[in-house]
Amino acid sequence: MKLSNQLAIAGIVVASFFAIDRYERAAGDAHRRQAVPQVVIVPAFHLPQLGSPEGTEVSLQSLRGRTSFLEFWASWCESCVQERPLLNKLRAANPKASMLAIATLDDEDSVRKSEATNPHGYPVLIDAPGSVAQSIGIDAIPQSLVIDDQGRVLRHFKGPLRETDLEEIGKLLN
């Protein structure tokens, strides 16, 4: 596939994320915060961790045995960057909780620059092609999941988290 075609496809994907993000915000809280009615299991994944030695990856298997918080974001997503203080507040209130930020459809250099100016208080993984996000059904960012100790989705938050979400997430993580 020619580079121009690849860039055009990437542009369409990015534009779709922005359009869906705006739709999600307009749709309201009921659509944004969902209890998951059926059993949804996060598929196995292995992703590189930002700032770790070459070849170091984090897997879903490494999260088994504990409830975890997964945040899907990108450095180019304004809503994602704006929710960072709230996410760090969640981290401060739950210092022993398993939390991961998964940068999707983003390159490592951009993620590194974003983290240098506005860091997450927990590990950042790189899903540059967006394949893990897509396999889970993430159709816009930001989105967050709380998964149980077996990888089943307990809660799925679409759009930026709100202050009112922190208590519920904290209870699920502890």
KEGU-33649 format. One record per residue (C-alpha): residue number from 0; residue in one letter; x negated, z negated, y. Coordinates in pm, 1 decimal, padded with zeros to 6 digits, m for minus. Example, Ala and Ser with C-alpha at 12.3 -4.5 7.8 and 13.67 -1.06 7.14 Angstrom:
// KEGU-33649
r n = 0, res = a, east = m01230.0, up = m00780.0, north = m00450.0
r n = 1, res = s, east = m01367.0, up = m00714.0, north = m00106.0
***
This chain:
// KEGU-33649
r n = 0, res = m, east = 00000.0, up = 00000.0, north = 00000.0
r n = 1, res = k, east = m00137.7, up = 00091.7, north = 00339.6
r n = 2, res = l, east = m00234.9, up = m00183.7, north = 00581.9
r n = 3, res = s, east = 00025.3, up = m00062.5, north = 00833.5
r n = 4, res = n, east = 00299.0, up = m00099.0, north = 00569.6
r n = 5, res = q, east = 00176.4, up = m00445.7, north = 00476.7
r n = 6, res = l, east = 00177.5, up = m00550.6, north = 00843.2
r n = 7, res = a, east = 00527.6, up = m00410.8, north = 00890.1
r n = 8, res = i, east = 00653.5, up = m00607.0, north = 00588.3
r n = 9, res = a, east = 00481.4, up = m00923.4, north = 00711.2
r n = 10, res = g, east = 00644.5, up = m00873.9, north = 01053.1
r n = 11, res = i, east = 00987.5, up = m00840.5, north = 00896.5
r n = 12, res = v, east = 00934.3, up = m01157.4, north = 00691.1
r n = 13, res = v, east = 00823.9, up = m01355.7, north = 00997.9
r n = 14, res = a, east = 01116.4, up = m01223.9, north = 01205.5
r n = 15, res = s, east = 01352.4, up = m01323.5, north = 00922.9
r n = 16, res = f, east = 01216.4, up = m01678.8, north = 00923.6
r n = 17, res = f, east = 01282.3, up = m01705.8, north = 01298.3
r n = 18, res = a, east = 01633.5, up = m01563.9, north = 01266.1
r n = 19, res = i, east = 01722.0, up = m01793.4, north = 00977.3
r n = 20, res = d, east = 01573.9, up = m02093.1, north = 01160.1
r n = 21, res = r, east = 01799.5, up = m02025.8, north = 01459.6
r n = 22, res = y, east = 02100.3, up = m01978.8, north = 01232.8
r n = 23, res = e, east = 02026.4, up = m02306.6, north = 01055.7
r n = 24, res = r, east = 02008.3, up = m02494.4, north = 01385.8
r n = 25, res = a, east = 02337.0, up = m02340.5, north = 01498.7
r n = 26, res = a, east = 02509.7, up = m02411.2, north = 01166.2
r n = 27, res = g, east = 02493.1, up = m02785.1, north = 01221.3
r n = 28, res = d, east = 02401.1, up = m03096.1, north = 01030.2
r n = 29, res = a, east = 02628.0, up = m03048.6, north = 00728.5
r n = 30, res = h, east = 02448.8, up = m02730.9, north = 00628.5
r n = 31, res = r, east = 02107.0, up = m02865.7, north = 00726.7
r n = 32, res = r, east = 02097.3, up = m03179.0, north = 00513.7
r n = 33, res = q, east = 02205.8, up = m03129.8, north = 00159.2
r n = 34, res = a, east = 02239.3, up = m03350.8, north = m00140.3
r n = 35, res = v, east = 02148.6, up = m03120.6, north = m00424.7
r n = 36, res = p, east = 02456.9, up = m03091.0, north = m00650.3
r n = 37, res = q, east = 02289.0, up = m02929.9, north = m00950.2
r n = 38, res = v, east = 01958.4, up = m03024.9, north = m01102.0
r n = 39, res = v, east = 01693.9, up = m02818.9, north = m00923.8
r n = 40, res = i, east = 01341.2, up = m02861.8, north = m01055.9
r n = 41, res = v, east = 01043.3, up = m02759.6, north = m00846.2
r n = 42, res = p, east = 00841.9, up = m02506.2, north = m01048.6
r n = 43, res = a, east = 00479.7, up = m02581.3, north = m01131.8
r n = 44, res = f, east = 00230.4, up = m02491.1, north = m00862.1
r n = 45, res = h, east = m00140.6, up = m02520.7, north = m00780.5
r n = 46, res = l, east = m00239.5, up = m02490.2, north = m00413.9
r n = 47, res = p, east = m00569.3, up = m02537.5, north = m00229.9
r n = 48, res = q, east = m00594.7, up = m02845.1, north = m00008.2
r n = 49, res = l, east = m00716.5, up = m02793.4, north = 00347.2
r n = 50, res = g, east = m01055.9, up = m02954.3, north = 00405.5
r n = 51, res = s, east = m01137.3, up = m02999.1, north = 00037.0
r n = 52, res = p, east = m01431.6, up = m02841.7, north = m00141.7
r n = 53, res = e, east = m01381.3, up = m02479.2, north = m00249.3
r n = 54, res = g, east = m01168.5, up = m02459.9, north = m00560.7
r n = 55, res = t, east = m01001.5, up = m02800.6, north = m00514.6
r n = 56, res = e, east = m00629.5, up = m02764.6, north = m00577.6
r n = 57, res = v, east = m00330.4, up = m02994.0, north = m00586.1
r n = 58, res = s, east = m00070.8, up = m02933.3, north = m00855.9
r n = 59, res = l, east = 00288.8, up = m03036.1, north = m00897.2
r n = 60, res = q, east = 00177.5, up = m03211.0, north = m01214.6
r n = 61, res = s, east = m00036.1, up = m03446.8, north = m01002.1
r n = 62, res = l, east = 00285.6, up = m03568.8, north = m00833.8
r n = 63, res = r, east = 00462.8, up = m03653.1, north = m01159.9
r n = 64, res = g, east = 00547.0, up = m04017.2, north = m01198.6
r n = 65, res = r, east = 00635.5, up = m04079.1, north = m00832.0
r n = 66, res = t, east = 00892.4, up = m03966.6, north = m00578.9
r n = 67, res = s, east = 00735.4, up = m03729.4, north = m00328.5
r n = 68, res = f, east = 00804.8, up = m03567.8, north = 00008.4
r n = 69, res = l, east = 00720.2, up = m03197.6, north = 00051.0
r n = 70, res = e, east = 00723.9, up = m03042.1, north = 00397.6
r n = 71, res = f, east = 00718.6, up = m02661.4, north = 00432.1
r n = 72, res = w, east = 00584.6, up = m02548.0, north = 00768.3
r n = 73, res = a, east = 00357.5, up = m02299.8, north = 00949.6
r n = 74, res = s, east = 00126.7, up = m02325.2, north = 01249.8
r n = 75, res = w, east = 00318.9, up = m02044.4, north = 01425.6
r n = 76, res = c, east = 00654.8, up = m02224.3, north = 01385.7
r n = 77, res = e, east = 00739.6, up = m02407.2, north = 01709.4
r n = 78, res = s, east = 00998.8, up = m02634.5, north = 01543.4
r n = 79, res = c, east = 00742.2, up = m02729.8, north = 01279.0
r n = 80, res = v, east = 00487.7, up = m02835.1, north = 01538.9
r n = 81, res = q, east = 00750.9, up = m03022.5, north = 01740.7
r n = 82, res = e, east = 00861.1, up = m03231.7, north = 01442.3
r n = 83, res = r, east = 00504.4, up = m03347.0, north = 01363.0
r n = 84, res = p, east = 00524.3, up = m03679.4, north = 01553.8
r n = 85, res = l, east = 00840.1, up = m03764.3, north = 01359.1
r n = 86, res = l, east = 00668.3, up = m03679.7, north = 01031.1
r n = 87, res = n, east = 00372.8, up = m03897.9, north = 01122.1
r n = 88, res = k, east = 00618.3, up = m04177.3, north = 01205.4
r n = 89, res = l, east = 00765.3, up = m04132.5, north = 00855.4
r n = 90, res = r, east = 00412.5, up = m04156.3, north = 00713.6
r n = 91, res = a, east = 00333.8, up = m04471.5, north = 00912.4
r n = 92, res = a, east = 00652.6, up = m04637.6, north = 00784.1
r n = 93, res = n, east = 00572.1, up = m04533.6, north = 00424.2
r n = 94, res = p, east = 00191.3, up = m04546.7, north = 00394.9
r n = 95, res = k, east = 00184.4, up = m04548.8, north = 00013.8
r n = 96, res = a, east = 00437.5, up = m04268.0, north = m00028.4
r n = 97, res = s, east = 00336.5, up = m03935.9, north = m00180.2
r n = 98, res = m, east = 00365.1, up = m03682.1, north = 00103.5
r n = 99, res = l, east = 00237.4, up = m03324.2, north = 00123.7
r n = 100, res = a, east = 00254.4, up = m03063.3, north = 00399.7
r n = 101, res = i, east = 00265.1, up = m02710.6, north = 00257.0
r n = 102, res = a, east = 00164.0, up = m02444.5, north = 00509.6
r n = 103, res = t, east = 00345.3, up = m02129.3, north = 00405.1
r n = 104, res = l, east = 00303.6, up = m01770.2, north = 00525.9
r n = 105, res = d, east = 00004.8, up = m01886.8, north = 00727.2
r n = 106, res = d, east = m00369.5, up = m01835.7, north = 00707.4
r n = 107, res = e, east = m00620.5, up = m02115.1, north = 00658.6
r n = 108, res = d, east = m00793.3, up = m02066.1, north = 00996.4
r n = 109, res = s, east = m00465.6, up = m02100.2, north = 01189.3
r n = 110, res = v, east = m00369.0, up = m02406.0, north = 00985.8
r n = 111, res = r, east = m00712.6, up = m02560.1, north = 01045.8
r n = 112, res = k, east = m00678.7, up = m02506.5, north = 01424.2
r n = 113, res = s, east = m00328.9, up = m02657.0, north = 01425.3
r n = 114, res = e, east = m00449.7, up = m02960.5, north = 01231.0
r n = 115, res = a, east = m00742.7, up = m03007.9, north = 01471.4
r n = 116, res = t, east = m00506.5, up = m03048.7, north = 01767.8
r n = 117, res = n, east = m00199.3, up = m03201.9, north = 01601.2
r n = 118, res = p, east = m00287.2, up = m03340.6, north = 01256.9
r n = 119, res = h, east = m00057.9, up = m03441.1, north = 00976.2
r n = 120, res = g, east = m00119.6, up = m03792.3, north = 00851.3
r n = 121, res = y, east = m00120.9, up = m03669.4, north = 00490.7
r n = 122, res = p, east = m00269.8, up = m03383.6, north = 00283.3
r n = 123, res = v, east = m00208.3, up = m03022.3, north = 00384.2
r n = 124, res = l, east = m00186.6, up = m02750.2, north = 00119.1
r n = 125, res = i, east = m00213.8, up = m02375.6, north = 00182.6
r n = 126, res = d, east = 00052.0, up = m02138.3, north = 00044.1
r n = 127, res = a, east = m00067.4, up = m01833.0, north = 00241.5
r n = 128, res = p, east = 00146.5, up = m01571.6, north = 00063.5
r n = 129, res = g, east = 00452.4, up = m01800.7, north = 00059.1
r n = 130, res = s, east = 00492.0, up = m01768.1, north = m00317.5
r n = 131, res = v, east = 00546.6, up = m02140.0, north = m00383.0
r n = 132, res = a, east = 00798.9, up = m02167.7, north = m00099.4
r n = 133, res = q, east = 00981.9, up = m01862.7, north = m00229.6
r n = 134, res = s, east = 00988.3, up = m01994.6, north = m00587.5
r n = 135, res = i, east = 01157.5, up = m02312.1, north = m00464.1
r n = 136, res = g, east = 01412.2, up = m02123.6, north = m00253.1
r n = 137, res = i, east = 01268.1, up = m02205.6, north = 00088.7
r n = 138, res = d, east = 01426.1, up = m01936.5, north = 00306.2
r n = 139, res = a, east = 01324.9, up = m02061.5, north = 00651.6
r n = 140, res = i, east = 01093.7, up = m02321.0, north = 00796.7
r n = 141, res = p, east = 01071.5, up = m02604.7, north = 00861.9
r n = 142, res = q, east = 01229.6, up = m02739.1, north = 00547.4
r n = 143, res = s, east = 01158.6, up = m03058.5, north = 00357.9
r n = 144, res = l, east = 01229.0, up = m03176.9, north = 00006.7
r n = 145, res = v, east = 01230.7, up = m03516.7, north = m00154.3
r n = 146, res = i, east = 01161.4, up = m03477.4, north = m00525.7
r n = 147, res = d, east = 01183.6, up = m03742.0, north = m00793.5
r n = 148, res = d, east = 00913.6, up = m03843.6, north = m01039.3
r n = 149, res = q, east = 01001.5, up = m03548.6, north = m01268.3
r n = 150, res = g, east = 01002.2, up = m03283.7, north = m00993.1
r n = 151, res = r, east = 01381.6, up = m03272.5, north = m00949.0
r n = 152, res = v, east = 01500.4, up = m03217.3, north = m00592.1
r n = 153, res = l, east = 01686.0, up = m03523.5, north = m00463.2
r n = 154, res = r, east = 01735.1, up = m03406.2, north = m00102.9
r n = 155, res = h, east = 01677.1, up = m03078.1, north = 00075.7
r n = 156, res = f, east = 01651.3, up = m03086.3, north = 00455.5
r n = 157, res = k, east = 01681.9, up = m02749.0, north = 00631.1
r n = 158, res = g, east = 01543.3, up = m02729.2, north = 00982.4
r n = 159, res = p, east = 01350.6, up = m02993.6, north = 01172.9
r n = 160, res = l, east = 01397.4, up = m03352.4, north = 01063.4
r n = 161, res = r, east = 01576.5, up = m03589.2, north = 01294.6
r n = 162, res = e, east = 01513.9, up = m03954.1, north = 01362.9
r n = 163, res = t, east = 01828.1, up = m04036.6, north = 01162.0
r n = 164, res = d, east = 01677.2, up = m03872.8, north = 00850.9
r n = 165, res = l, east = 01377.0, up = m04105.7, north = 00836.4
r n = 166, res = e, east = 01559.4, up = m04408.0, north = 00696.4
r n = 167, res = e, east = 01718.9, up = m04205.8, north = 00416.1
r n = 168, res = i, east = 01387.9, up = m04042.5, north = 00326.9
r n = 169, res = g, east = 01211.5, up = m04379.8, north = 00335.1
r n = 170, res = k, east = 01465.4, up = m04527.4, north = 00091.4
r n = 171, res = l, east = 01420.6, up = m04234.2, north = m00145.2
r n = 172, res = l, east = 01040.7, up = m04263.4, north = m00133.5
r n = 173, res = n, east = 01033.7, up = m04637.6, north = m00205.2
***
